[in-house]
Amino acid sequence: MQYSVLGTDGNKYGPVDLPTLKQWVSEGRVYPTTQVTNHASNMTLTASQMPELGLAAANAYGAVAPPAAFSQYPRGATMGGMPVQTRNYLGIIIIRVLLGVGLSLISSFGGLIFTGYALYYGIRAYSSGRDSNGLACLLISALGFTFVVLYTIYKFSTGMFRY
């Protein structure tokens, strides 16, 4: 038989077989209040109503699911078993730095805004740890922003400053 589980985050996980479902129970991924759909009968029950999972006793003692923001189910796209990177911050940062530097030749505030966003994404990429180029993102964005700030100061001191 195949089962699907409605996670605390609102996503549906499965179909999986009974041994996998029991493994999820032992790992703490399925709670007594978790909704489980049996694909053979098309019935949805709470996990505590399924004697084969052994959660009926746990439900009698008032066990509840974790907050909705917490979920331990596997997720994300994979290709050949490897996770697919969902964001390429380096590309975003390079484009914004180049646009910001180019825009600073026309409008200093525009250049500061674009490179400021690039710096924001650089910090985000570095601190999240999900992008393997996080340090490169941070350095490129910081250099771009520094260049535009110095160029704006130069323009202001020589009288070439335009908004």
Secondary structure, 3 states (H helix, E strand, C coil): CEEEEECCCCCEEEEEEHHHHHHHHHCCCCCCCCEEEECCCCEEEEHHHCHHHCCHHHHHCCCCCCCCCCCCCCCCCEECCEECCCCCHHHHHHHHHHHHHHHHHHCHHHHHHHHHHHHHHHHHHHHHCCCCCHHHHHHHHHHHHHHHHHHHHHHHHHCCCCC
